[in-house]
Amino acid sequence: MDAFTLTIWLVRIAFVLCLYLFFFVLLRALWRDLRTTVASTGRSLGRLVVVASPEGMPVAGSSIPLDAIMSLGRDVNNSITVDDAFVSAEHALLTFRGRAWYLEDRGSTNGSFVNGQRIEGVVPLGYGDELQLGQVRLRLERDRS
């Protein structure tokens, strides 16, 4: 075997090793990303703490974990059912966009309030803000975990 043939074989072997190394690094990065995603999936984005609920649903003092989109109203098909005579069937929508929470009144008769102020349309929220739907008051808080 001459030097040229030996060099070609060494280049071929080096190319295959580089190819396998590339696939190993790629799969390792994908595996880490998948593990990070799975680990963060179980975490809640926040929670609503029921401050006051005169008619008892949801129970005062209870904590409701939040997903990215939560509908609030008297109808049982809402994410959070609020049993209050002054709450509309589809009263409001609470959404998490980017890194902030937003509350949207869905044309309710009695309106939605944030920190005592009646809102129109979509309003950004901060942790610690108090929402009021009818006579039910809810406080937006960070998740405990």
DRENDO-1510 file (C-alpha; in Angstrom, 1 decimal, always signed):
<recs>
REC; n; res; u; v; w
REC; 1; MET; +0.0; +0.0; +0.0 .
REC; 2; ASP; +1.5; +3.3; -1.0 .
REC; 3; ALA; +1.4; +6.6; +0.9 .
REC; 4; PHE; -1.4; +8.1; -1.2 .
REC; 5; THR; -3.8; +5.2; -0.6 .
REC; 6; LEU; -3.0; +5.3; +3.1 .
REC; 7; THR; -3.7; +9.1; +3.2 .
REC; 8; ILE; -7.0; +8.6; +1.5 .
REC; 9; TRP; -8.1; +5.9; +4.0 .
REC; 10; LEU; -7.0; +8.2; +6.9 .
REC; 11; VAL; -9.0; +11.1; +5.5 .
REC; 12; ARG; -12.1; +8.8; +5.1 .
REC; 13; ILE; -11.8; +7.6; +8.6 .
REC; 14; ALA; -11.4; +11.1; +10.0 .
REC; 15; PHE; -14.4; +12.3; +8.0 .
REC; 16; VAL; -16.6; +9.4; +9.4 .
REC; 17; LEU; -15.4; +10.2; +12.9 .
REC; 18; CYS; -16.2; +13.9; +12.5 .
REC; 19; LEU; -19.6; +12.9; +11.1 .
REC; 20; TYR; -20.3; +10.7; +14.2 .
REC; 21; LEU; -19.1; +13.5; +16.5 .
REC; 22; PHE; -21.4; +16.0; +14.9 .
REC; 23; PHE; -24.4; +13.7; +15.3 .
REC; 24; PHE; -23.4; +13.0; +18.9 .
REC; 25; VAL; -23.2; +16.7; +19.8 .
REC; 26; LEU; -26.5; +17.3; +18.0 .
REC; 27; LEU; -28.4; +14.5; +19.8 .
REC; 28; ARG; -26.9; +15.6; +23.1 .
REC; 29; ALA; -28.2; +19.2; +22.6 .
REC; 30; LEU; -31.6; +17.9; +21.6 .
REC; 31; TRP; -31.7; +15.6; +24.7 .
REC; 32; ARG; -30.8; +18.5; +27.0 .
REC; 33; ASP; -33.5; +20.8; +25.5 .
REC; 34; LEU; -36.1; +18.1; +25.8 .
REC; 35; ARG; -35.2; +17.4; +29.4 .
REC; 36; THR; -35.4; +21.2; +30.2 .
REC; 37; THR; -38.8; +21.4; +28.5 .
REC; 38; VAL; -40.2; +18.4; +30.4 .
REC; 39; ALA; -38.9; +19.7; +33.7 .
REC; 40; SER; -40.5; +23.1; +33.2 .
REC; 41; THR; -43.9; +21.8; +31.9 .
REC; 42; GLY; -45.2; +20.9; +35.4 .
REC; 43; ARG; -44.7; +24.4; +36.7 .
REC; 44; SER; -47.6; +26.8; +36.9 .
REC; 45; LEU; -47.2; +30.3; +35.4 .
REC; 46; GLY; -48.9; +31.8; +38.4 .
REC; 47; ARG; -51.9; +31.5; +40.6 .
REC; 48; LEU; -55.1; +33.3; +41.6 .
REC; 49; VAL; -55.8; +33.5; +45.3 .
REC; 50; VAL; -59.5; +34.0; +46.2 .
REC; 51; VAL; -59.6; +37.0; +48.5 .
REC; 52; ALA; -63.4; +37.2; +48.8 .
REC; 53; SER; -66.3; +35.1; +47.5 .
REC; 54; PRO; -69.6; +35.9; +49.2 .
REC; 55; GLU; -71.5; +33.1; +47.4 .
REC; 56; GLY; -68.8; +30.5; +48.1 .
REC; 57; MET; -67.6; +29.5; +44.6 .
REC; 58; PRO; -64.6; +29.6; +44.3 .
REC; 59; VAL; -63.9; +29.1; +48.0 .
REC; 60; ALA; -62.3; +32.2; +49.8 .
REC; 61; GLY; -58.7; +31.5; +50.6 .
REC; 62; SER; -58.3; +28.9; +47.9 .
REC; 63; SER; -55.5; +29.0; +45.3 .
REC; 64; ILE; -56.1; +28.4; +41.6 .
REC; 65; PRO; -53.0; +27.4; +39.4 .
REC; 66; LEU; -53.0; +29.2; +36.1 .
REC; 67; ASP; -52.3; +28.1; +32.5 .
REC; 68; ALA; -51.4; +30.4; +29.7 .
REC; 69; ILE; -55.1; +31.0; +28.8 .
REC; 70; MET; -57.8; +31.0; +31.5 .
REC; 71; SER; -61.5; +32.0; +30.9 .
REC; 72; LEU; -63.5; +33.3; +33.9 .
REC; 73; GLY; -67.2; +33.3; +34.2 .
REC; 74; ARG; -70.4; +31.7; +35.5 .
REC; 75; ASP; -70.6; +29.0; +32.8 .
REC; 76; VAL; -69.3; +25.6; +33.7 .
REC; 77; ASN; -67.2; +25.5; +30.5 .
REC; 78; ASN; -64.9; +28.2; +31.7 .
REC; 79; SER; -61.5; +27.4; +33.1 .
REC; 80; ILE; -62.5; +29.1; +36.4 .
REC; 81; THR; -66.1; +29.0; +37.3 .
REC; 82; VAL; -67.3; +31.9; +39.4 .
REC; 83; ASP; -70.6; +31.4; +41.1 .
REC; 84; ASP; -71.9; +34.9; +41.5 .
REC; 85; ALA; -75.1; +36.6; +40.3 .
REC; 86; PHE; -73.2; +39.6; +39.0 .
REC; 87; VAL; -70.8; +37.6; +36.8 .
REC; 88; SER; -71.6; +37.0; +33.1 .
REC; 89; ALA; -71.5; +33.5; +31.6 .
REC; 90; GLU; -68.3; +34.4; +29.7 .
REC; 91; HIS; -67.1; +37.3; +31.8 .
REC; 92; ALA; -63.3; +37.7; +31.3 .
REC; 93; LEU; -60.2; +36.1; +29.8 .
REC; 94; LEU; -56.8; +36.0; +31.6 .
REC; 95; THR; -53.9; +35.3; +29.3 .
REC; 96; PHE; -50.1; +35.1; +29.7 .
REC; 97; ARG; -48.2; +36.6; +26.7 .
REC; 98; GLY; -44.5; +36.7; +26.7 .
REC; 99; ARG; -43.7; +37.6; +30.3 .
REC; 100; ALA; -46.8; +39.4; +31.3 .
REC; 101; TRP; -50.4; +38.7; +32.3 .
REC; 102; TYR; -53.3; +40.4; +30.6 .
REC; 103; LEU; -57.0; +40.6; +31.6 .
REC; 104; GLU; -59.7; +41.1; +28.9 .
REC; 105; ASP; -63.3; +41.9; +29.7 .
REC; 106; ARG; -65.5; +39.9; +27.3 .
REC; 107; GLY; -68.3; +42.4; +27.2 .
REC; 108; SER; -69.7; +41.6; +30.6 .
REC; 109; THR; -72.7; +43.5; +31.9 .
REC; 110; ASN; -71.3; +44.5; +35.2 .
REC; 111; GLY; -67.6; +44.9; +34.1 .
REC; 112; SER; -64.3; +43.7; +35.4 .
REC; 113; PHE; -62.1; +45.6; +37.8 .
REC; 114; VAL; -58.4; +45.7; +38.4 .
REC; 115; ASN; -57.3; +47.2; +41.7 .
REC; 116; GLY; -60.8; +48.9; +42.0 .
REC; 117; GLN; -60.7; +50.5; +38.5 .
REC; 118; ARG; -63.1; +49.3; +35.8 .
REC; 119; ILE; -61.3; +48.1; +32.7 .
REC; 120; GLU; -62.1; +48.4; +29.1 .
REC; 121; GLY; -60.6; +46.0; +26.5 .
REC; 122; VAL; -57.2; +44.3; +27.4 .
REC; 123; VAL; -55.2; +45.5; +30.4 .
REC; 124; PRO; -51.8; +44.3; +31.5 .
REC; 125; LEU; -51.5; +42.9; +35.1 .
REC; 126; GLY; -48.7; +42.6; +37.6 .
REC; 127; TYR; -48.3; +40.1; +40.4 .
REC; 128; GLY; -50.2; +41.4; +43.4 .
REC; 129; ASP; -53.0; +43.0; +41.4 .
REC; 130; GLU; -56.5; +42.3; +42.6 .
REC; 131; LEU; -59.2; +41.4; +40.1 .
REC; 132; GLN; -62.9; +41.7; +40.8 .
REC; 133; LEU; -65.6; +40.0; +38.9 .
REC; 134; GLY; -69.0; +40.7; +40.4 .
REC; 135; GLN; -68.5; +40.4; +44.2 .
REC; 136; VAL; -65.6; +37.9; +43.9 .
REC; 137; ARG; -62.1; +39.3; +44.4 .
REC; 138; LEU; -59.0; +37.4; +43.2 .
REC; 139; ARG; -55.3; +38.3; +43.7 .
REC; 140; LEU; -52.7; +37.4; +41.0 .
REC; 141; GLU; -49.6; +35.9; +42.6 .
REC; 142; ARG; -46.4; +34.1; +41.5 .
REC; 143; ASP; -46.4; +30.3; +41.7 .
REC; 144; ARG; -44.9; +29.1; +45.0 .
REC; 145; SER; -42.6; +26.5; +43.4 .
</recs>
